[in-house]
Every structure is written in C-alpha cells, then in structure tokens.
Amino acid sequence: MASENGCAASSLLSPLFDGDRVNLVEVARTRLSVHYETGVSQLPMASVCLPGAVRLPNALVTQRLPAEGGATVGAGVLSTATGTWRVTRWWGPPRPRGLRPPRASVAGQPLPDESLSRVWGVPQLRPSYDRLLPVELLGAGPGLTPAGDDLLAGALVAAHATADPRLAGWRRALREPFALDRTTAVSRAMLLCALDGYAILELADYVYAVCDDGPASQWRDLDRATANLLAVGHSSGAALMAGVQHTFSTARTQGAA
C-alpha cells in the first residue's frame, strides 16, 4: 500500500509540481538524499532530502526518502511505486544580492588555494582578476560535489551577491553546451543554482557575514558563519569558502593582465 507523505519544497521546484507530470530518473543517492534528473531544461535536477541533510537550493525536504528507482512529479505531487509526497509548505532558497564586497581582505582564517590543490587536485588560483577559469575547475576532486565545483559555486554566489563584472563571463563558460557534463549530477544541480545566485544556507550566511553591509541582525556573526560553513561535507565547506575568498580578494585588481 502506497504511503502518503508531506514535504517542504523549494520554490524553485514549483514549475515541476504545478505542471504536467514528468518522469524523474534517479542519478545519485546518499544516506540523507536522493537526486533526480528531470528532463526539463529550465530545472534539470531535483533533490529530495531528510531534515539533517545539507539543503540544496532545489531540494524537497521530507521525513522519508523515496525508494530506489524512478519517480514522477506534477499535478501537485511526487510519486513512486511505494508512496507519494505532497507539498505542504514552500520555502525560499537563500540568494544573497545587493551587497558590497568587503573593503578589506576577507576576515576569518584564510584557506590557501594550495591546500585544495595538494589534497583534492583542484587547480591553484592566482591572485589576478581573470584567473578563475571554470573549465579548469569543473569536476576536479572526488565526491558527489568535487572540490573544484564547490569552489566555483562559492565564487559564483559571491559574484552574484556583489554584482561582480566577472560573473557574466563565468556564466557563459558554464553554459556552453556540454560544459557541465564534465562533473557529477549533484554538482550540476548545485552549479546551475549558483549561476543564478542561489546557495545553501551556510554559504549564504558566510557571504552576508563577510560583506560590510550585510543584514547583521538577521545573520550569525562571522566566526559562527565560518564554523558552520567549514562543517559542510568533508571538503565542500572549505572549497566553497575558498571560492568566496577568491571573488572578494581579487575584485580590486579589475583590468589587471
């Protein structure tokens, strides 16, 4: 007998739930999450996770994960052979924007790019304005979200938050045909969200904390935000932070060769 489950869904998923039914193909599963390809160009990935998981911007949060295999979504529900998940609440994924980058170097303990290069095989960034090349970072490192992709996501979210002029070029590179095929399905979902400035809460919290005009009354202090971001995954938090630091620490060299 199929079970009925309530869930809280990201507002990014509303086109899937409000539209006609589409088939979902499971492409990755962890103890706390399941990730599906949707076949919909505007929203190619959707995730279902438990409350204890890192909440991706495109996530549906529930107390029970769907069983292995395919699913369908549309007409207000996500369905599998053994259950249905109906949205009882919508939540808005964090999207920092309209901020000024830090006037001084990024506060907190720096994370040298050399450490990511040495441990995870991520190409080392140089302190010049145009050095971040997305094609060099895509898929670099192990895991569901390789460290190179996490670094890219951090840089993209920070650039979107502060209207950094490099963002347009980074977007073009990542939106080239088949560019994102170089990495994992979960990373593709994360990067597609980051291209439009959407972030996990811990990353958004850190970006607000390091920016001079962030809404301090609504966000944790910098030490707390730093600790929370570094606690994400095995290497993901450190790589996300390195991406933010790259965007903010190199912005002043605009126009450098």
Secondary structure as UniProt FT lines:
FT   STRAND          3..10
FT   HELIX           11..13
FT   HELIX           14..18
FT   STRAND          22..29
FT   STRAND          33..37
FT   TURN            41..42
FT   STRAND          45..49
FT   TURN            51..52
FT   TURN            57..58
FT   STRAND          59..61
FT   STRAND          71..74
FT   TURN            75..76
FT   STRAND          77..79
FT   STRAND          83..91
FT   HELIX           113..120
FT   TURN            129..130
FT   HELIX           134..137
FT   TURN            138..139
FT   HELIX           147..161
FT   TURN            162..163
FT   TURN            165..166
FT   HELIX           167..174
FT   TURN            177..178
FT   HELIX           179..182
FT   HELIX           185..195
FT   TURN            196..197
FT   HELIX           201..210
FT   TURN            212..213
FT   HELIX           216..218
FT   HELIX           222..230
FT   TURN            233..235
FT   HELIX           236..250
FT   HELIX           251..253
FT   TURN            254..255
//
